[in-house]
Amino acid sequence: MTIETTKTSDGITLHGMLHPAANPRTDLLVDSMLFVHGSNGNFYSSAGVERARHFSDLGIPVGVFNTRGHDVIAGAGQSGGKKVGNAHEHLSDTHLDIEAMVNFMAEQGFSRVGLLGASLGTVRVVMSQAKNQDSRVAAVIAVGPLRFSDKYYRASEMAALHIKHYEEAKALVDAGEGGRIIQTEFPNPGGIFTAEVHLDRHCSEHYDICAQHTDLVKCPLLVLTGTEEKHPRMLDVGKDMAALVGDKNPGFKWVHVEGGDHGLHSFEDRFNKEVMEFLGA
């Protein structure tokens, strides 16, 4: 197994790895998968790496790549001088990363690629497919989806903390220091972002997949959530995504797991079962 690369249309090189399948399945919705990491993740140490190995053992080749938001702050050597890492990432660019990953899979001969995102990765895969409308993408899976909504946060039980961080970030941006790094406890406990990125991501409605984007995904879409996801950025996200989709996508399915934690990492068997059933196994 070797380190692979793919390049975005705006010049950022993304590193990753392809987990091949010894006996590839031909009876599923997809002929391959891309696993897309969450906050501060990467292609070699995130929780999705073990899941990728498991699914390759089940007969599904899986690609795992860095996004431009990999790790907290990443080196700029392969990014054309652009600042990369979760602290610097604008999610409005995420569709370029997913496009480059799908391009790589297509170059390997795959034509029915599934996108599986976990946590922040769910926002990446849903928004990207909604924007790209990539015919090579045969299915989208969102595991532990997140809600980014200033309005929702301001009405939540953690509103005071959200407003505190908003005011801190806004003051820096207004002073011309939007690139300064700040640490936040909401919505990401221990989060590290530039002030400008914090405002863009957490204090806007641009990336709210509960109110937009999800209903534009036309291919089969599976959403997996758990009843223990009670933080405002996770609470009722699956329900609201389902309400947004309504009857627009006959391939939509939402599964809410009793006792399920964020990402269903304590329910690995259930996760595997739901994904494989959705893919048609």
N, C-alpha and C positions, 0 to 999 in steps of 0.2 A: 504494500500500500504506500503510495507516494503523496506528497503535498501537491495539490493542484491549485491553479489560479484562474481567475476570470476577471475581466476588466469592464467596468461600468462605462456607459456612454459619456460620462463627464470625467473620465480619466483616473478613477480609483481602482487599484488592484485589490481584489478580495482573495484571500487564501482560504483553502478548505481541503476536504478529503472526500473521496468517493468510497463508500463501503459497498463493494460488489456483492451480488448474490450468486452463490455456487449453482443454485438451481432456480433460475428466475421464473416467477409465476407469469402466466399469460391469461389468467381467467379473472383478473381484477379490473376495477375502474382505471387503475394506473399501471404503468410499467416501471415506475420509479417514483421516489419521493425526494423532496428537499425539506430538511428540518431546519427551522429558522429560530435562532436563539433569542432570549429575552434580554433584559437590562444587564449590562456589563458582561454579557456572555461572549463566547467565542467557539470556534469549531473543534477545539481539542479538549476542553475541560468542563463544558456545560453538561447539565443533566441529560440533555438530548443525545449526547454522544453514545451513552449506553443503550438508549432506546434505538438509536440508529443501527447499532450492531445487532440488536435483537431482531429488528425488522428485516435486516439483510439476511439473517439466518432463516427467516420465514419466507424468503424468496423475493424480497423487494429491494433492489439496489437503492441506497440512500446517500444523497450528497449532503454534507454539512459544511457550510461556509461562514466565514466572518461576514457581518454587515459592516458598513462604515461606522456603526455604533458599537463595535466590539470593544470589550473591556471598558474601563472607565475613561482613561485617556490613553490613546495609542500613538505610536510613532508615525510621523508623516512621510517616511521614506518611500512608501509605495502609494502615496495619495496625491501626487502632483503638488505637494506643498500645502494641501488642504489640511486643516485640523480635523482629526477623526477621534472616535471614541464616544461613548455614551454621553459624556459631558458636553460634547460639541455637536451632537447629531440633530439635524432638523428632519423630522419624520416626513416632511414633504418631499424629501429625496429618496425615501425608502424604496419606491417603485423602481428606481434605477438599479438598486442592488439586486432586487428579486429578478428583474429582467436579465441581468448579467448571469445570475445563477441558472435560470432556465435556459439561457443560451448555452451555457456549459453542458447541461444535461442533454440538450438537443444535439450538440456536437458529438456526444457519446452514442448517439443513435436512439435516444428515448424520445417518444412523441406524445406520451400521456403522463405528464408529470403531476404529482400531488404535492401541494404545499402544506406543511404542518408547522404551525407557529405555536410557541408556548409563551404565556405571559405577555410581555411587550411584543414578542414575535407574532402574536395573534393580530395586533394592530398592523404590523408590517404586512402580513400575508393578505389580510382582508382589504386593506387600503390599496395594496399593489394590484391585486386582481381586479378590484373595482375600477382602477384607473387604466391599467394596461389592457384589460379584456383579452388576455393572452390565450389564443386558441390551443396552445400546447399544454395549458394547465387543465387537468381533467377533474381535479377535486381540491378543495381547501378544507383544512381541519384547524380549528382554533381551540386550544387547550388552556383553560384559565384566562379568558379574555379580560382585558382591562378597559376601564372607562376613563377617558381624559375629557373632563368637562368642568370649566370654571363655575358654571351655574350650579351644577350638581354638588360640587365640593362646598360652595358657599351655603348650601341648604343642608349640609350634612352635620353630624355631631362633631366633626373635626374642623368646622369652618374657621374658628379663631386661629388655628395653626396655619391653615391655608392662607388666610388673609395676611398673617404676619409675614410669611415667606413671599407672598405677592408684593407687599409693600417694600420689602427689602430689595427684591429683584428690580422692581419698577424704579426705585430711587437710583439704583446703579445705572440702569439703562438711560434714564433721564439725564444723568450726569455724564453720559458718554462713556461709561465703563461697563457696557453690556458684556464684554468678554471676560470680566472677572469671575473667578470660580467661587461659588457659594455652596454651603452644605445645608441640606434641608431634611426635615423629619416627616414631611408630608408632601406629596402622596407616597414618596419613596423614603422609608426610614433610612437615614444615613446617606441619602442621595447626594451626589456631587454633580453639579451642572454649572455652566456659565449662566449668569443672570438672564441673558437674552434667551437662551434655550429653555430655561425654566419657565419664563413667561410664555414662550411660543408653545411649549408642550402642555403645561399644566394649568395655564391661566387663559385658555382660549377654548374654542369649540371646534378647532380645525380637525382634530383627530378623534372625534367622538364616534366610535363605530356603533354605538347604541342609537344614534340619531341620524347617521348618514353612512355611506360607504357599503355597509353590509347588504343593503337591499339592491346594490348594483352588481353583486356577485351572482353570475348566472349559472356557473357550474355547481355540481353537488357540494354542499357545505355542511360540515359537522361541527357543532359547538359542544364542548365538554366543560361542565362546571361542577362545583361541589358545594354542599350546604354550609361548609365551614369557611367559605370565602365571604367574610363579613366586613372587610375593610371597604370604605367608600369607593375605592377604585375598582373593586371586584363585585360588590353587592348588586344582585339582580341584573348583572350584565347579560347573562344568557337569556333571561326572560325578556329583557328589553330588545335584544337583537332579534329574538323570535317575533316579537310584536312588530318590529320594523319591517321584517321580511314578509310577514303575513303569508299570502298565497302567491307571492311573486316568484318564488323558487320552489318547484316541486321536489327538488333534491335536497332541501334543507332539513336538518334534523338537530334537535337540541336534547342533550341528555344531562340531567341534573342528578348527581350522585349523592345519595344520603351519606353524610359523614365525610364527604370528599374534601380534601385539602387543596390548596392552590397548585394547579398542575397535576393533581391526582397522583402524586408521587408515592403516597401511601396506599394507593389502589392500583398497583401496576397491572395486575391480572385483569381488572375491570377495564383499565385503559386499553390494553392490548385487544381485549374482546370487542370493545365498542369500535375501535379503529378498523379492525379486520372485518367485522360485520358490515360496517359502512362501505368499505372498499369492495365488498361483494364476496368475501371468503365464505 
